[in-house]
Amino acid sequence: MCRETASSRALTLCIDATAMGNVARFINHACGPPAANLALVPVRSSSLVPHAAFFALRDVAAGEELAFDYAAGAQPGSVRPSACRCSCGAPGCTGFLPGCPL
């Protein structure tokens, strides 16, 4: 889930790698720090559809699992929980992976 604001308009983009994707589809979910160590930043070049760029939120140790919050940037209560259990261990863990926007 990626939310951008331009002028007074908000754009929410749901990235789903179920049918196609690249190596980033193997980055796991975490509900927040300290388990989440990456931030997703949309980067636009010559297309309306942005590229997903990942940036480390802190130093990442060799062999450490990479994870980011799949619903980062979404408004609270705007994403329905999925049936998949979350076991990230973050202090604010919701217990479930985020699903589709409401």
C-alpha angles and dihedrals in degrees: 000000000000126000123195131179123206119176103321096330126096123207121198116195121192111206112205119179094183094112102023140358145120136258090299088075087078095061107109131228126252124176093228146307137007091024093042107071100165134066123209113224122182112228121193123201116158101333137074088230110075128224114241110239121189123209128186114247090202139357109303118213121228109270093016116139114253116228141162136181106267090205098043111143094022117125113255110268093015096103124067115224115245125227090253113105118232119219100173094128095222114152092246097040111158093206093237136065114250116262132188126334114265 
